[in-house]
């Protein structure tokens, strides 16, 4: 599909639109977000899907019902991202702190994890979605680990959008694990401690090979990052909405993308990006 707006595009926008179309032939960011500069669309979006429990309680429902409704919205957001050419979507699915929630809620969340992996496996594969899992394996139920591993394996050859599920994830734990790994390599003589730099450290994180998030979105209204991707979001733009995750719509999401595209990202410099 062609759009009149393409006639007035600059070289950077044209190149970005070309890359998007190469990766996602069905993507049409100009139709979905009219006037958007394709080169300003975030490559990697991280989301904190907050408000599921409160959404349910406000409706007189068990908290787990909110998580079920929230799980349905994952597919909506995944499709919304792919439709405009986002390359990576990382979802904060279960934090290391979430183990302190009521036992029945935790058990329900683990059961949901297994059900999601099993029920969505073929759909994700057919839609060319590659799945990665971030977080510690220790402490996770065997059935959940098996389901996640099977989902990752089934989608390993997919070349479309990458969906990262942060499960049993904590940003501080990830940094500690990376430090331990590098320390062990230094002790064994595999690396020289003086060679450790930011790039080597980043390669020791579970997000190795992925671009850092350009945009962090949090639903539910709280202004905090909750131990999420602490290393990776150093220069991410942050947007918070009072809308709870089950009600977070494609329309509001695309409004955030438009606002993101209008921001000046300086990365510590004085001059705005061109």
C-alpha positions, 0 to 999 in steps of 0.5 A: 500500500502506498501513501501520499505522505511517502512523497515528502519523506526524507532519506532516513524515513524512507530507509526506515520504512523500507527496513520495516517492510522488509521485516514485516511485509504487512506492516503499515505504520503510515496508515495506523499512525498518520504523519509518523516518521518511520525512523522515529518508531521505537525498535524495542519497547519494554512494558510493565503490565500493571493493574491486573489485580486492581482491575479485577477487584474493582469489578468484584472479581478474584485477582486472578481473573484480572491476570487472565484478562491481561493475558488476552491483551498481550496478543493485542499489543504484540499485533499492534507492535508488529503492525508498525514495525517494532522489532522487540517487545519485552513484557514484565510477566513475573518478577522475583518480588511476585513470589511474595504474593498470596500462594493461590495467586502465584500458583494461578500465575504459574498455571497461566504461564503453562497454558499460554505457552501451550495454547499460543505456541502454534499461533506465535510460530505461524505469525513468525514471532520469536520468543525469548525468556529473561530471568532466573530458572532457579525457583521456577516450577518444572512444568513452567520451565518446560513450557517456556523452553518448548515455546522458545524452541518452537519459535527459534527460527522465526524472523519477525518480531521478538517477544521477550517474556521476563519471568522470575526476573529482577534487574538487580539479580540480572546485574549480580549474575552478570558480575559473578559470571565475569568474575569467574571468567577473570579468576579462571584467566579466561578474561583480563579484568581490565578488559571488562567494559560496558559492552562486555558487561551487556553481553553477560546479561540475559538480553545479550544481542538485543538493542536496549529499549527505546521506550518503557511503558507502564500501565496502572499509574505508578511512577517507578521502574520496579527493578525492571531492566535496570541496565538496559533502560538507561536512556529509554523514554518512559511513559506512564498511563493510569489505564490498567493493563487489561484496558490498555488499548491499541489506540492509546498505545499508538498515541504514546508512539506518536508522543515518543516520535516527537521527543528529542532524544539527546543521550546526554548530548546538548544537540538534539538528534537530527 
